[in-house]
Amino acid sequence: MIALLVGAALALAPVPADTVVDTVFVASNRRRTARGFSRVVSDSLWYGVYVTRTSSSSGAARALSAMRVTRIDSTALDPAQWRARLRTAARDTSAGGAALVFVHGYSSSPGEAVAQGVQVKERGGHRGPLILFLWPTHELYVAPPTPARAYKDDARAAAQSGGALARVVRAVDSLAVSTVLVAHSMGSRVALDASITDVATYTQLAAHPLRAFGIFSPDIGAERFRDAFAPRLPTVARRIAIYGSSNDYLLGAAVMINGERRASGITRRGTPLAGIELVDATRGARAEPVLLALLGPRHAVRWASAALADFFRVVVAGADPSCRVSVGAADAEGEGRWRLRRGSIPSQVPGADCISQP
């Protein structure tokens, strides 16, 4: 049903006009077959680059515009080639941005995952290279014999993928001047295991922290997140921000499947978390086509325009968290907690009148 809604909504979306061509660095622990990627977890990593074309509505604000991402080329690379090309891209001063590692959520085909990562980068206005980590998931939200089958299969794959992502993060961190990590939904489990549970990566990031770690709609138990990950996150990243929405219906279903509250709800209630910015994105502007805005689950990060703008223009840019209030993008909701304002999206990084962090 959701796949049909997406297809219909995109078919009704405005015809895009402005075009951007980009190179996406891809690393995957999905086993390769003659027909492409399988859902089997591989002990080895596949490396390659995709060339994508992103078209957006002419004249529309970039964060809210309709976007279509198509793959126009792809090349498999050996690890040394991949690292060499990434080193050049990550140190290209004309890019002016950190390397961005994106970890998709559950039920994402390789093509959809690439499109999600590209849209995250474009809506956030990020200028550095994009590195996409593909982990084995179903391509649809449901699989026989029950609707929960795909979810449980993907949860098992996520539990087996942290070590592979950890290798990618260490490689990117060693090549780039700075690194930003963004994880969505069930992908947050993979990213947290990679950065916190993996000893080698935790040690490396403690010495050279990520510029920022953005966790969007985290599909992980709230208690486990608070106890196992939250106390250690400030060690691996200079800034950490979590975004969640009360009207995220897919995470509501995840609560029923798991029998426990998801960490996304921490953004709206509970005690604050030291060193972590909690952002309620319920009212934040989104870019879904009309049909999805009315009937969709409001879960996909690819359309989370206001949340992405907040992350890249406040958190990644190093602006003081209070800048959210001074630029009119959010209201302070207590210590370490903000609530995005309805319809307000910062169009650029806060100016010099807003205190910046070193």
N, C-alpha and C positions, 0 to 999 in steps of 0.2 A: 504493500500500500504506500509506504513512504517513498519507495523508488518511483512509483507511478506519479506521486505528487511532485517529486523533484523534476521528472521529465516534463510533466505538463507545465509546471511553473517556468522552467527554463524556455520552453517553447513559446510561452506568452511574454517573455522578457523583451525589453526594447532591443533592437538590433544594435550591437556595439559598433563603434567607429574608431576610437583611438587604439593603437596597437603598440605593445611592448614585447620584444623578443629577449629571452633570458636563457641562461644555462643553469640547470639544476643539477647539483651533485647528488647522486643516489648511492646509498649503501643499504644492503638488505640481507637478512638472515633467512629469507624465503628460499627454499630449494628451487633451483632452475630445472625446467624440463624443456623438451623440444618445442612445446607450445607456449613457453613463458614461465611466469612465476607460479609455483604451487603454494598450497597452504601448509606444507610440511616445514618444520623448523630445521634449518641446516646448521651444522657446526662451523661451516666456513661462511665468509661474507662475500657477496657479489657486489662489485663496484661498477659504476658507470656514470654517464652524464646524459641528461635529457635536454633537448632544446625545446622550449615552449614559446607559444605565441599567446599573449593575453590581450584580449580586446575588451574595451570598456566603453560605456556610453559617452558620447561626445558632450562636453559641456557640464557633465554631472560631477559633483564632488567625488574625488577618487575613493574615499572611504565608503561612500554609499552607492556608487555606480554599479550597474549590472556588469558582470565580468564573465567572459568565456575563456577558458584555458584549453588550448589544444597542443598536443605533442607533434612537433614537426620533424624531429630527428632524435636518435638515441644511439649511444655507443657504449659497448662494454669495455672496461679498462682493467688492467692488472693493478694491484694495490700501489705499486710504485708510480705508475702513470697517474693514477687518481690523486695521489698525494702531491705529485709535482704540479698538476694542474690546479689543485685547490690552493697550494702554497702561493702560486702566482696570483690567483683571484683574491685570496684573503689578504694579501699584502699590497694590492693595487690601491694606491692612495686616492685615485679618482673615484673609487667606490665610496670612500668615506664612512664605512660602517663595519660593524662587527660581523663575524661569520654567524649565520643564523641556522641552528639545528632544529628541525621540526619533527615531532613524533606524533603521528596521526592516532586516531581512536579506533574503536572496533568497527567491524563490518565496513572496511574500506578497501576497494580494489586498488591495485597499484596506480591505475590511471586517475582514480578519484583522489587518492592520497596525494599524488603530485599536484593535482589541481587545487586541493585544499592548501598545501604548503605555499604555492605560488600566490593564491589569494590572500593568505595571511601576510605575506611579505608586501604585496601591493597595497592592501588596505592600510597596513601600518606605515607605509611610506619608507620601508627599510631599504637601504642602499647596498648593504654588503651581500656576499654570496649566500645562497640558500643550499643547505645540505639536508636532504630528506632521508630519514631512516624508515625503511619499509619492513614491518614485521608481519608475520603470517596471520591474516584474518579472513573471515568470510567476505564475500562481496555484497551480500544482502543482509538485512537485519533479521531475517528469519531463515531457518533451515529445518527440514523435516527431522524427527516427527513432531516436534513442538516448537513454538516461537522462541523459547529460551535456549534452544540447542545452539544457535550461532553464538549467542552471548557466552555460554559456558565453554564452548570450543575456543573462542577468542581469549577468554580469561586464562585458559591453560597455556595458550601460545604466549600471552603476555608474560606469564610467570617464567617462561623459558627464554625470554628475549632480552632481559636486562644486561646480561654479560656481553652480548653482541653489541648493543648500543654503547656500553661502557667503552669498548674498543674504539668505536667511532668517535665518541666524545674525547677520548684521550688523544686521538690522532688530530682532530680538529683543533683542540686546545694547544697542541704542540706546534701547529702550523700558523694559526691566526694570532694577531695581536690581541684580540679579545673575542669572546664567544657569548652568544645569547642562545639559551635553550628554551624552546616552547613546546609544551606537551598538552594534548587535548584528550579529555575523556579517559578511556581505559589506557591510552598511551601514557598517562601520568604514572601509572604503575610501573611501566617499563622505564620511564625517565628517572623516577625516584630510586628504583633498584640500581640503575646504572650509576647514578651520581652519589648515592648514600651507601647502599649495601655493598657495592663492589669496592673492595679495599683499595686496589690500585688507583681507581679513578678518584675516590674520596681523598686519598693522600695527594694526588696530583692537583686536584682542584683546591684543596686547602692551601697549597702553596701558590697557586695561580687561579684565583676564583673566577667564575663566570661573571661577565658584566651584569647579566640579569637572567633570571629564571622565571618564566611565565607559565602558570598552571591554570588551564582553562577548563571549567566544568569537570573537575577531577572525579573520576569514578573509582574511588577507593574508600574504604571504610573510614569514617571520621575519627573513630577512636585510634585506629592503627596509625593514621596520619599524624594525629597529635602526639602520640607516644613514641613512635619509631622514627618519624622523619622530621617533623617540625623543629625539634631542638637542634638538629644537626644541619638543617638547610642553610642558616646564615654562615656556616663555615665554607660552603662550596660556591656561594654566589654573593656578590656585593649587594644586589637587590633581588627580592623575591616578592612576587605578587600573585594572588589567587583570585580568580574571577568565577562567580557563580550566579545563577538566576533562580528565583523561586518558581518560575513558570517553565523550567526545563523538564518536560514531560518524560523524556527518555531516562533521565536520572531518577525520576519518580518510579518508573518501572524497575530500575536497577535496585531501588530500595526493597521492593517486594521480592525480587529474586534472591538478594543477598541477606535479607532479614535484618539489615542495619542501615543507619543513616549514612549518606555519602559525605565526603569531605567538602563538597561544593557548598553545603549548608553552613559551613563555618563562616562564610563571608557575611552571613546575616545574623548569626546568634552565637552565643557562647563567649568564653573568655578570649581576650586577644592573644595573639601569638607573637612572642618577642622576635623582632627582626623580619616579620612577614606582613606585607600590606594586603589587607582583606578588602576586596572590592565587590560590592553588590551590583551586578550588571543587569538586574531585572528590568529597569526602565531605560537602559541604554539603547540608543538607536541601532537598528540592524538593517541589513541590506537584502533580506529575503525578497524574492518576487512575491506579488500580492497573494497568490494562492497558498504559498508556504507560510506567509506571515499569518494568514487566517487559520490554517489547518495543520501546520507543521509543528514539530516538537520543540522548536527554539533551542536546539542543542548544538548545531554545527558551528564551529569556530570560524569557518570561512566567511560567514555573514555577520559576525559579531563586531560591527564597525566601531562602535564607541569604545568597547573594551579593548580592541586592538589599538585604536588611536591612543587610549590612555596608557597602555603598556609601552608602546614604542616612543611616544612623545613625552612621557613623564618618567617611567621607570628606566627604560633603556637609555634615554637621553641624560639621566642622572639629575633630573630636576627634583627639588625638594617635594616630598609627598603633599605638603600643604598647597602646592601650586594648583592642585586639582580644584581647590575652592576658589583661589584668587582668579583663575581664568574662567570660572563658571562652569566647569565640566562635571563637578560632583559636590556633594554635601558631606561634611564630616559627620560620622555617626558614632563617635567615641574613639577611644584610643586605638590607633592602628586600623581603623575601619572607615570606609567611604562608600557612598551610594551614588552611582552615576545619575546625572540629571536627565530627564526626558528630552530627547531631541538635541542635546548639546554634545558636540564633538570638537575637541581642540583641533584647529586646522593646521597648527604647526607647533614646534617645540616652544614652551613658555619662554618669554623674553627675558632680558637681563634684569628686569625689575622683580623677577621671581628668583629667589635665592637658589643657586645651583650647588649641587654637591660636587666635591672633587672627583 
